[in-house]
Amino acid sequence: MGYIEQNIGKDEKILARITHSKAGLVPAFAVAAVLIAFAVAVGYLAWYLSDLMGAEVEGFPIVAIIVCACFIGLCGVWVFVRAAVEISCNRLVVTNKRLVGQSGWIAKRTMDIILLKLDTVNASNGVFGALFHYGTLEVVSAGSQQGFNRRNQRFPYVKNTEEFRNAVLAAVDKAKEEERLAQAQAQAEAMKRVQEGNR
């Protein structure tokens, strides 16, 4: 049982959850492949030149070139691994009371926002998102825009961005309407008690 299932109350009902698009791995794989291919080409060229000309080429050590090539290759691997982790580990649901989410693999970040404290959920997609039909959701809550403490939580590679965003906005509207009704009922009861006390 995951974090979200453990934190859903008995009187809560899940209204919508995000689904991820595995197509998000395509651009990440392309970027990783280009970086790794570049690193291999640079490493091979450095090795070839060191065989041809000795340990140094025009005063620059070949070892430094190979280390830089390895770093570029590792950056390519990181791009792909990061996308895979975000697709497999990020969770976000909206219930009739809260927005509950979790992101990350080893260093996990959790989110639990009462619907009435939620400002908005923004949906966006870039070029690859438009091509492969996925986008990014950004959750903006009350207090998340205070100076340097701004930490809006982002959920990339989401397939159903618009559906989920609409479900969240509908749940927020319903929660606000229920709060208005509860306040109106409380005021009516208070006025009724005052009138009874004046008799």
Residue frames relative to the residue before (quaternion, step in Angstrom):
aa qw qx qy qz dx dy dz
M 1.0000 0.0000 0.0000 0.0000 0.00 0.00 0.00
G 0.3654 -0.7709 0.4902 0.1787 3.55 -0.79 1.07
Y 0.7492 -0.3943 0.2975 0.4413 3.53 -1.39 0.07
I 0.6821 0.5037 -0.3053 0.4333 3.57 0.83 -0.96
E 0.6719 0.4985 -0.3032 0.4561 3.59 0.86 -0.94
Q 0.6519 0.5201 -0.3093 0.4571 3.59 1.06 -0.75
N 0.7589 0.4002 -0.1958 0.4749 3.59 1.10 -0.67
I 0.5107 0.6047 -0.4457 0.4182 3.58 1.19 0.31
G 0.3847 -0.7453 0.5033 0.2078 3.58 -0.73 1.09
K 0.6702 -0.5148 0.3604 0.3948 3.55 -1.30 0.34
D 0.7397 0.3930 -0.2273 0.4967 3.58 1.04 -0.73
E 0.5626 0.5826 -0.3907 0.4376 3.58 1.27 0.32
K 0.1456 -0.7725 0.6145 0.0666 3.52 -1.15 0.71
I 0.3927 -0.7080 0.5336 0.2447 3.59 -0.85 0.97
L 0.2441 -0.7980 0.5415 0.1019 3.57 -0.68 1.16
A 0.7848 -0.1075 0.0979 0.6024 3.59 1.05 -0.77
R 0.0900 -0.7685 0.6296 0.0702 3.55 -1.26 0.49
I 0.5174 -0.6346 0.4638 0.3383 3.56 -1.14 0.57
T 0.1547 -0.7322 0.6509 0.1276 3.51 -1.28 0.54
H 0.3505 -0.7605 0.5159 0.1807 3.54 -0.98 0.86
S 0.3539 -0.7133 0.5689 0.2057 3.51 -1.24 0.60
K 0.3766 -0.7277 0.5309 0.2165 3.56 -0.73 1.08
A 0.5146 0.6399 -0.4119 0.3950 3.58 1.28 -0.27
G 0.5303 0.6305 -0.4014 0.4001 3.59 1.24 -0.31
L 0.5980 0.5689 -0.3575 0.4370 3.56 1.23 -0.40
V 0.5521 0.6426 -0.3952 0.3552 3.60 1.16 -0.51
P 0.7141 0.4071 -0.2883 0.4911 3.67 0.70 -0.92
A 0.6161 0.5364 -0.3548 0.4549 3.60 1.05 -0.69
F 0.6466 0.5074 -0.3114 0.4770 3.59 1.01 -0.81
A 0.6416 0.5276 -0.3257 0.4515 3.61 0.98 -0.85
V 0.6614 0.4894 -0.3064 0.4787 3.60 0.91 -0.91
A 0.6535 0.5111 -0.3131 0.4622 3.58 0.94 -0.91
A 0.6573 0.5177 -0.3157 0.4475 3.61 0.92 -0.88
V 0.6503 0.5106 -0.3174 0.4645 3.59 0.97 -0.86
L 0.6789 0.4882 -0.2963 0.4614 3.61 0.88 -0.94
I 0.6689 0.4874 -0.3076 0.4694 3.59 0.93 -0.83
A 0.6404 0.5157 -0.3256 0.4668 3.60 0.99 -0.82
F 0.6393 0.5134 -0.3190 0.4753 3.58 1.02 -0.82
A 0.6591 0.5114 -0.3097 0.4563 3.58 0.94 -0.89
V 0.6534 0.5022 -0.3139 0.4716 3.59 0.96 -0.84
A 0.6525 0.5151 -0.3191 0.4551 3.59 0.96 -0.87
V 0.6700 0.4836 -0.3006 0.4763 3.59 0.92 -0.91
G 0.6528 0.5164 -0.3113 0.4585 3.60 0.96 -0.85
Y 0.6629 0.4956 -0.3067 0.4700 3.56 0.97 -0.87
L 0.6400 0.5232 -0.3190 0.4636 3.58 1.00 -0.86
A 0.6548 0.5040 -0.3122 0.4688 3.59 0.96 -0.85
W 0.6548 0.5025 -0.3126 0.4700 3.58 0.97 -0.83
Y 0.6466 0.5245 -0.3114 0.4581 3.58 1.00 -0.88
L 0.6719 0.4892 -0.2940 0.4720 3.59 0.96 -0.91
S 0.6411 0.5157 -0.3405 0.4551 3.59 1.02 -0.71
D 0.6286 0.5125 -0.3343 0.4800 3.58 1.08 -0.63
L 0.7000 0.4905 -0.2581 0.4504 3.52 1.01 -0.90
M 0.8398 0.2244 -0.0585 0.4909 3.57 0.84 -1.02
G 0.6405 -0.5122 0.3502 0.4525 3.60 1.16 -0.03
A 0.7836 -0.3812 0.2386 0.4285 3.56 -1.31 -0.22
E 0.7982 0.2180 -0.1186 0.5489 3.62 1.10 -0.52
V 0.1945 -0.7424 0.6292 0.1229 3.53 -1.18 0.67
E 0.8292 -0.1502 0.0376 0.5370 3.58 -0.50 1.25
G 0.7576 -0.4275 0.2087 0.4470 3.57 0.82 0.99
F 0.6521 0.4926 -0.3315 0.4714 3.65 1.19 -0.13
P 0.4219 -0.7377 0.4584 0.2602 3.60 -0.61 1.06
I 0.5163 -0.6550 0.4732 0.2837 3.54 -1.00 0.93
V 0.5913 0.5891 -0.3654 0.4120 3.58 1.06 -0.74
A 0.6430 0.5249 -0.3238 0.4541 3.61 0.99 -0.83
I 0.6330 0.5204 -0.3282 0.4698 3.58 1.03 -0.77
I 0.6696 0.4956 -0.3000 0.4648 3.59 0.91 -0.88
V 0.6305 0.5203 -0.3318 0.4708 3.61 1.03 -0.76
C 0.6441 0.5072 -0.3161 0.4775 3.60 0.99 -0.83
A 0.6394 0.5197 -0.3223 0.4660 3.59 1.00 -0.82
C 0.6442 0.5115 -0.3193 0.4705 3.60 0.98 -0.81
F 0.6384 0.5249 -0.3238 0.4604 3.59 1.01 -0.80
I 0.6448 0.5086 -0.3181 0.4736 3.60 0.97 -0.84
G 0.6436 0.5209 -0.3137 0.4648 3.59 1.01 -0.82
L 0.6552 0.5013 -0.3069 0.4746 3.58 1.00 -0.82
C 0.6005 0.5425 -0.3560 0.4673 3.60 1.10 -0.64
G 0.6343 0.5277 -0.3204 0.4653 3.58 1.03 -0.77
V 0.6464 0.5014 -0.3114 0.4835 3.57 0.97 -0.86
W 0.6446 0.5394 -0.3180 0.4387 3.59 0.97 -0.89
V 0.6164 0.5510 -0.3461 0.4435 3.61 0.98 -0.83
F 0.7026 0.4622 -0.2695 0.4691 3.57 0.86 -0.96
V 0.6601 0.5078 -0.3127 0.4568 3.61 0.90 -0.91
R 0.6428 0.5281 -0.3283 0.4473 3.58 0.95 -0.84
A 0.6521 0.5003 -0.3158 0.4740 3.60 0.94 -0.85
A 0.6544 0.5147 -0.3151 0.4556 3.59 0.94 -0.87
V 0.6541 0.5038 -0.3136 0.4691 3.60 0.98 -0.81
E 0.6627 0.5045 -0.3149 0.4552 3.60 0.92 -0.86
I 0.6596 0.4943 -0.3138 0.4714 3.59 1.03 -0.70
S 0.7601 0.4079 -0.2229 0.4540 3.59 0.87 -0.89
C 0.7797 0.3936 -0.1881 0.4492 3.63 1.04 -0.61
N 0.6236 0.5555 -0.3599 0.4159 3.64 1.11 -0.42
R 0.0145 -0.7852 0.6179 -0.0377 3.56 -0.91 1.00
L 0.0940 0.7802 -0.6139 0.0743 3.58 -1.07 0.76
V 0.0399 0.7841 -0.6175 0.0482 3.56 -0.87 1.00
V 0.2282 -0.7168 0.6324 0.1852 3.52 -1.31 0.41
T 0.1611 -0.7642 0.6193 0.0808 3.53 -0.97 0.97
N 0.6818 -0.4604 0.3473 0.4501 3.57 -1.25 -0.12
K 0.7507 0.3603 -0.2139 0.5108 3.63 1.27 -0.13
R 0.8362 0.1156 0.0125 0.5359 3.59 0.96 -0.86
L 0.3264 -0.6398 0.6416 0.2694 3.45 -1.50 0.10
V 0.0330 -0.8166 0.5746 -0.0450 3.59 -0.56 1.19
G 0.1194 0.8147 -0.5571 0.1080 3.55 -0.81 1.00
Q 0.1095 -0.7553 0.6417 0.0758 3.49 -1.38 0.30
S 0.0078 0.7863 -0.6178 0.0100 3.55 -1.04 0.78
G 0.6705 0.4875 -0.3789 0.4114 3.53 -1.26 0.50
W 0.3997 -0.7132 0.5346 0.2140 3.51 -1.29 0.44
I 0.7845 0.1851 -0.0993 0.5835 3.59 0.61 -1.11
A 0.7431 0.2427 -0.1467 0.6062 3.58 0.81 -1.02
K 0.1013 -0.8388 0.5347 0.0163 3.58 -0.09 1.29
R 0.1514 -0.7411 0.6459 0.1031 3.54 -1.19 0.70
T 0.1502 -0.7917 0.5878 0.0721 3.53 -0.86 0.97
M 0.1429 -0.7759 0.6115 0.0610 3.53 -1.23 0.52
D 0.0643 0.7734 -0.6251 0.0828 3.55 -0.93 0.93
I 0.0899 0.8228 -0.5458 0.1303 3.58 -0.10 1.30
I 0.4007 -0.6778 0.5646 0.2476 3.55 -0.89 0.99
L 0.5840 -0.6318 0.3780 0.3418 3.58 -0.87 0.94
L 0.6574 0.5217 -0.3184 0.4407 3.60 1.02 -0.75
K 0.6747 0.4668 -0.2907 0.4923 3.63 1.23 -0.38
L 0.5488 0.6262 -0.3863 0.3969 3.58 1.29 -0.12
D 0.3387 -0.7392 0.5454 0.2036 3.58 -0.81 1.00
T 0.7453 -0.2965 0.2297 0.5513 3.55 0.69 -1.09
V 0.2636 -0.6909 0.6347 0.2244 3.52 -1.39 0.08
N 0.1903 -0.7966 0.5678 0.0818 3.56 -0.58 1.19
A 0.1550 -0.7693 0.6138 0.0858 3.56 -1.07 0.77
S 0.0904 0.7862 -0.6063 0.0778 3.57 -0.93 0.89
N 0.0434 -0.7726 0.6293 0.0726 3.54 -1.28 0.35
G 0.3817 -0.7202 0.5365 0.2184 3.53 -1.08 0.77
V 0.7868 -0.2847 0.2326 0.4957 3.54 -1.26 -0.44
F 0.6918 0.4614 -0.2782 0.4809 3.58 0.84 -1.00
G 0.6266 0.5452 -0.3313 0.4476 3.58 1.05 -0.76
A 0.6510 0.5017 -0.3104 0.4777 3.57 1.03 -0.79
L 0.6652 0.5083 -0.2980 0.4587 3.58 1.02 -0.80
F 0.8048 0.2942 -0.1195 0.5015 3.56 0.88 -0.99
H 0.4637 -0.7351 0.4038 0.2856 3.60 1.30 0.33
Y 0.5770 0.5000 -0.4589 0.4544 3.55 0.55 1.22
G 0.1248 -0.8035 0.5789 0.0606 3.55 -1.24 0.34
T 0.4659 -0.6444 0.5262 0.3015 3.53 -1.36 -0.22
L 0.2171 -0.7470 0.6153 0.1272 3.54 -1.01 0.89
E 0.0841 -0.7740 0.6260 0.0441 3.57 -1.00 0.85
V 0.2345 -0.7854 0.5643 0.0986 3.55 -0.65 1.18
V 0.0731 -0.7863 0.6135 0.0003 3.58 -0.72 1.14
S 0.0216 -0.8174 0.5750 -0.0266 3.58 -0.57 1.17
A 0.6724 -0.4790 0.3707 0.4254 3.55 -1.28 0.31
G 0.7900 0.2767 -0.2203 0.5008 3.57 -0.83 0.98
S 0.6000 0.5826 -0.3803 0.3949 3.61 1.17 -0.16
Q 0.6882 0.4597 -0.2907 0.4801 3.60 1.26 -0.04
Q 0.4216 0.7218 -0.4605 0.2986 3.59 1.18 0.38
G 0.8330 -0.2392 0.1175 0.4849 3.56 -0.23 1.31
F 0.8377 -0.1647 0.1470 0.4996 3.53 -0.93 -1.03
N 0.5923 0.5908 -0.3661 0.4075 3.61 1.22 -0.14
R 0.3785 0.7362 -0.4897 0.2738 3.57 1.24 0.15
R 0.1446 0.7836 -0.5856 0.1486 3.55 -0.58 1.19
N 0.0064 -0.7977 0.6011 -0.0493 3.53 0.46 1.20
Q 0.3447 -0.7528 0.5227 0.2032 3.55 -0.91 0.86
R 0.2001 -0.7958 0.5672 0.0698 3.55 -0.90 1.03
F 0.1166 -0.7671 0.6292 0.0451 3.54 -1.14 0.79
P 0.1136 -0.8338 0.5379 0.0507 3.62 -0.13 1.25
Y 0.8007 0.3320 -0.2480 0.4327 3.53 -1.45 0.16
V 0.3616 0.7323 -0.4961 0.2946 3.60 1.05 0.75
K 0.3983 -0.7440 0.4963 0.2039 3.56 -0.79 1.09
N 0.7988 0.2905 -0.1294 0.5106 3.59 0.89 -0.94
T 0.0323 0.8549 -0.5169 0.0312 3.59 0.86 0.96
E 0.7186 0.4494 -0.2705 0.4566 3.60 0.72 -1.02
E 0.6300 0.5301 -0.3365 0.4570 3.61 0.96 -0.83
F 0.6887 0.4809 -0.2863 0.4609 3.56 0.85 -1.00
R 0.6434 0.5250 -0.3211 0.4552 3.59 0.94 -0.90
N 0.6620 0.4980 -0.3063 0.4689 3.60 0.93 -0.87
A 0.6350 0.5225 -0.3284 0.4646 3.61 1.02 -0.77
V 0.6483 0.5104 -0.3153 0.4688 3.60 1.01 -0.82
L 0.6791 0.4893 -0.3000 0.4577 3.60 0.84 -0.95
A 0.6341 0.5137 -0.3291 0.4751 3.60 1.06 -0.73
A 0.6541 0.5069 -0.3121 0.4666 3.61 0.99 -0.83
V 0.6310 0.5201 -0.3287 0.4726 3.60 1.05 -0.77
D 0.6483 0.5152 -0.3175 0.4620 3.60 0.92 -0.89
K 0.6634 0.5025 -0.3042 0.4636 3.57 0.94 -0.88
A 0.6484 0.5136 -0.3156 0.4649 3.60 0.98 -0.86
K 0.6528 0.5017 -0.3162 0.4715 3.61 0.99 -0.81
E 0.6401 0.5207 -0.3217 0.4644 3.59 1.02 -0.80
E 0.6466 0.5099 -0.3137 0.4728 3.59 1.00 -0.85
E 0.6454 0.5078 -0.3255 0.4687 3.60 1.03 -0.78
R 0.6396 0.5196 -0.3298 0.4606 3.62 0.98 -0.80
L 0.6534 0.5097 -0.3094 0.4664 3.58 0.98 -0.85
A 0.6495 0.5116 -0.3144 0.4664 3.58 1.00 -0.86
Q 0.6540 0.5022 -0.3129 0.4714 3.61 1.00 -0.81
A 0.6515 0.5085 -0.3183 0.4644 3.57 0.98 -0.85
Q 0.6483 0.5103 -0.3149 0.4692 3.58 1.01 -0.80
A 0.6460 0.5136 -0.3188 0.4661 3.59 1.00 -0.84
Q 0.6532 0.5040 -0.3149 0.4693 3.61 1.00 -0.81
A 0.6422 0.5219 -0.3236 0.4588 3.59 1.00 -0.82
E 0.6560 0.5007 -0.3081 0.4734 3.57 0.99 -0.83
A 0.6378 0.5227 -0.3229 0.4644 3.59 1.03 -0.81
M 0.6624 0.4924 -0.3050 0.4751 3.58 0.95 -0.87
K 0.6271 0.5390 -0.3329 0.4533 3.57 1.05 -0.75
R 0.6514 0.5096 -0.3059 0.4716 3.60 1.03 -0.84
V 0.6366 0.5235 -0.3202 0.4671 3.57 1.05 -0.83
Q 0.6614 0.5010 -0.3058 0.4668 3.60 0.93 -0.87
E 0.6546 0.4964 -0.3153 0.4751 3.58 0.98 -0.79
G 0.6528 0.5176 -0.3138 0.4555 3.59 1.08 -0.68
N 0.6609 0.5120 -0.3030 0.4575 3.57 1.16 -0.61
R 0.5818 0.5994 -0.3807 0.3967 3.61 1.17 -0.30
